[in-house]
Amino acid sequence: MNDLFSLIKEEGLVGRGGACYPVWKKWDAMRQVSGAKKYVICNASEGEPGVFKDAHILEMFPEKVFEGLCLAMEFVGTKEAFFNFNCSLYERMSSKMEYLARQTRKLGNTITFFKEIPSYIGGEETALLNAIEGKRTEPRLKPPYPSQFGLFGCPTLIHNVETLFDIACVADNTFTHERFYSISENGKSFGVHHLPDDWTIRQVLEEAERVPSYDFFVQVGGSASGPVYGSDQAETEHVGGAGSIEIYPLTMDPKELLQRWFDFYARESCGKCTPCKMGSYNLAQLLKASKEIPWQEIMEIVETMEATSFCALGSSISVPVKTYRRNILGL
C-alpha cells in the first residue's frame, strides 16, 4: 500500500468532490493518527444543481468505485465503510450496489449504505458525519478534522465517488489525468464527458460538441456556487470544483438567474448560523420584492455572508454573484 500512496502523490491526485484537496494529504493524515477503530466513507451526495457526474460513474463504472473504496479501506486498516447515497440516486441503482457490497464481504469488508435525504449541505463532510450518526445535518467546527475525530469519534477518511474511481485507476495503471465533466444548458442535462483535466472550458465544450451557436456565458464547478465566465474567458479558464459546466444565453434575465441562486441557498441553508440562514432568506425575499435589482443591498448581504458564515455554503454565494457582476454585467 505504500507503493499506492507514492503513486497517488506522484500523480498529483486531488479530490473531485469540489475542494480539489490532494488525496495523498488525506491519506497521510490518516496514517499519522492512532485508533483501534477507523472508517472510510464514500460520499455520493451530489446535491448541487448542474453536477451529476457521480451518478454517471456509478452507473457506468460501479466496480471501479468499489475497488477504490476497498483500496482506501486497506490503506487505512479498516474493514468498515459507509457509502452515502442521495436517496433518489440509491433507488435507481440499489440492486447493483447491494450486489457489489456482498462481493466485498468475501474480503471480510462491511459496507453500510446510508440513504441521505437530498441536500446541498449533506455533501459537506462533517455535516455528513452528523447525518450518519443520526444527528442534525449541519457542519461541525474544524478542527478537529475527520481524520482526527470523525465518524463516532473515530479517525475517518472521506472521499467522493470520482476520487475513488481515480484511486482504482492509479492502482491498475490506467489513470490518465482526466476528469468527468457534467455539461448542461440552463438546467437541461447534456451528459457527462471524461476528458483531460487541464483543458480549457472551450476545449471541453468543443470536444463534447456543445459550443452554442448563440452568444453565451458559463458557470463552472457547480451551478450554485461556481464562478461565472464570459465566452471569451472560456478560451483560457479551466473547470474547477465538482467539474460542471452550465451554459446560459447572454440574453438571460439577470434577475431570474439571481433569484434562482438565492432561492437555492435559502432552501438549502441548514440554519446553523445566522449570517447564512437570514442572509440567504433576505436575499431571496429582497429580490422578489424589487422591480429592479437592488445591487447595493445585495452586495452588503453577500459580503457579510462571505465574511461571517460558519461554513462554505454561506460564504460561497459571493463567488457566482461577484463573478457574474464583473465578467458578464461589467459592474
N, C-alpha and C positions, 0 to 999 in steps of 0.2 A: 504493500500500500504506500510505502514511502516513494516508490517509483511513480505511482499515480499522482501523488502530491507534487512531486517535482515537475511532472509533465503539465499539470494544471497550472502551476506557477509559470513555467516556461512558455506556455501558450497564451498566457495573459487572460485566462478565462474570467469573465465577470458575470455577476448575477443578472438575470433577464427579467426580474420582477419589477424593475423600474429604477432602482437606485444604482445599478451597474457597479456594485461593490465587488472588489476582487475576491474570487472564490477561495483562493489559497489563504487569504487572511482569515476568512471564517473558519476554515479547516485548522489553521494554525492555532487560533484561539481555542478551539475545541481540544486540540492536542495538549494544550498547556493547563487545562483545568482537570482537577481530580473529582471523582464522584463515582459511587457504586452504581448509580443509575444515570443513564443518558438517553436522550431521544433524538430522532430525526423527524422532521415534518416536511412533507411536500405540500406546497401551497398552490392550490388551483382555484383561488377565489375569483379572480378576473372580474372585478366589479366596476371597472371604469369604461364608459362609452368608447367605442372605437377600437377596443382591444379584445380580440377573440382568437389569438394565436394558440393559447394553451388548449382550447377546445379542439382545434385542428390537430395539434401534436398528439393529444390523447386519442383522437380518432384514427390517426394515420400511423403513429409510432408508439403505441402504448407499451410494448415490450421494452423499448429503448428507455422509456422513462422509469420503468420498474427496475431495469438493470442499473441505471444511475442511482436510484434510491437504495438498492441493495449495496452498491459500492460505497455510498456515503455511510450507510449503517456499519459496514465492515470497518471503515476507517475510524469511525467514532468509537467502535467497540460496543455496539448495542444490538439487540435482537428485536427492539420495539420501535415502531414508527407509526406516525399518524399521517393520513392522507386527507387533506382538507379539500372538500369539493363544494363549489357553488351548487346548492341542492338541485337547481334546474339542470345543471350540467350532468350531475350524477344520474339523474333519471334517464338521460339519453344513452348512457354507456355503462350502466351498473353491471350488466351481465359479464362484459369483458373484464371490467375492473375486478370483480369478485373472483373471476377465474384466475387472473394473474396473481391476486393476493393468495389464493390457495396454492398456487405453484411455488410461491416464495416460502410457504410453510415447510416445504420439503428441505429448505436450507436452515430450518429452525427459526425463521423470522416470523414475527407477528405484525401485520399491518392493519391498523384500525381505521376505518373510513369515518370521517366526520362530515356530516352534511350541514353546511353553513347556510343560514338564511342570507340570500344575496345582499351584499352591502359593499360599499366602497371602502369603508374603514376596516372591514374584515380582511382586506389584503395587507394591512399594516401588521407586522409580525407580532408585536406584543399584544395588539387587540385580538389577534387570532389565538394567542396563548390563553387569554381570558375566556374567549368563547369556548374553546375545547374544555377548559376547566369548569364550564357551566356558569361563568360569571358574565357580567355585562360586557358587551363587545365594545371596549374602549381601550385606547393605548395606555401603556404603563410609562412611568417615569424611567428614563435611561440616563446613566447607568443605574442598576446593573443591566447588562445586556443579556439576551437569551443564552449566549454561550456560557455565561456565569450563573445566571439564575433564570431558567426558562420554564418549561412545562412542569407543573407540580413542584417547582423549586429546583429542578434538576438542569444541568447543562444541556442545551438543546441547539441543534443545527437545523436551520430553516432554509429551504431552497424552493424556488419557483419551478414549474414544470419544465420550461425550456432549459433552465440551468441543469437539471438532472439529465435531460436529453444530451446536452453538451458534454457533461461528465462522462456519460457512457461512450460518446463518440471519441473523446480523448483516450479512454481506456482501450478501445479497439482500433485506434489509429485511423479513424475516419473523420476526425474534426477538421473543418476546412475554413474556419474564421468566417462563417456565415451566421446570419440570424434570421428569425422569422418576422416578416412584416405583415401586419394587418392593414389592408387598404380598403377605405370606404369613401363614399361621397355623400356628404350631407346626411349621414345616418344610415345609408344603404350599403351593405357589405359587398365588396368586390373580391373577396378571397384573401388567402394567405400565401405569401411567396417566400421561399428560402433563398436568400441572396447575400452577397458579401456584406459584412458589417461596416466596411469603410466606404461604401458607395454614398454618393450624394442623393438627396431626395429625388432630384430629376432623373438620375440613373435608375433608381428603383422604379419610378413610375414608367419610364421608357421600357424597361425590361418586362414589366407587368402589362404593358400596352394600356396604360391608364392615364396618359397625359391628356388632359381635357383640351377640347378644341375651342374653348372659350377662355376668357380672362379669369384667373383663379388665384386663390391663396390656399395655404395648407396649415393644418395644426398637427404637430408630430409628437409622438411619445405617449399620447393619451388625449382623448377628445374632451377632457375636462381640465386637466392640469398642464397640458403640454404647451410649448411655445408656438407662436403663430408666425409664419413667414410668407412673404410675397413670392410670386412665381419666379422673379429674378433671383431672389435669395435661394430658391430651391436648386439653383445651379451649383451652389457652393456649400450649403448647410447639410448636415447629416441628421439621421434619425436617432434620437436617444431614448431614454425612458423605457417604456414597455414595447417599443417598436411599431407603433401605429402611425399611419398617415391618413388624415381626414382631409378630403378635398372640398372646398367651398367655392361657389361662384363669386367673383369680385363684386357682383351686384347684391350679395347677401345683405339683408337689412341688419345693420349693427345692433339695433335694439333687440331684434329677435335672437341674435346669437348670444348677446349678453344675458338675456333672460333665460336662455337655455342653460348657460353655465351657472347662473345664480340659483335657479330653481334646483339644479342638481346638488349644489353644495348645501343649500338649505335642507333638502330632503335627506342627504347623506351624513350631515353632521351628527356625531354621536352625542353631543350635548355636554361633554365633559368640561369644556372650558367656555367661559362667557364670550371671549372675542370671536370664536368660531360660531358658536350657537347663535348669538344675537347678530353678529356681523353678517353671516350668510343670510339669515332671515331678513334683516334690514335691507340688504342689497336687493333681494328678490322683490320685497314689497315696495321699495323706493322706485324701482324701475317700472313696476306695474302701475304705480300711481302717477307717473310722469309722462307727459306727451313727448317731451324731448329728453335726451339722455342727460341727466344731471351729473356731469363729469366731476365737478369739484367734490360733491358729496360722496360719489362712488369711490374716488381715489382716496379720500380721507379714511373711509371704512376699510378699503383694500389694504392700505398701508398699515393701518392699525392691526388688522388680522395677520399680515405678514410679520410684523414685529413681535406680536404678543401671543399668538395661538400656541397651544400646548404641543401640537404635533403638526406634521407636514400637510395634513388635509386642509387646515385653515390657512396656513401660510402659502400654500401653492396656488391659491386663486389669483395671486398677484402676477404669476407668470403669464397666463393667457391674456389677462386684461392689459398689462403693460406692453407686451409684445404686439398685441393687436392694435392698440392705440398708436404705437411708434411705427410699426412696419406696414400697416395697411391703411390706417386713417391719417397718418402723418401728423399726429397731435403731440 
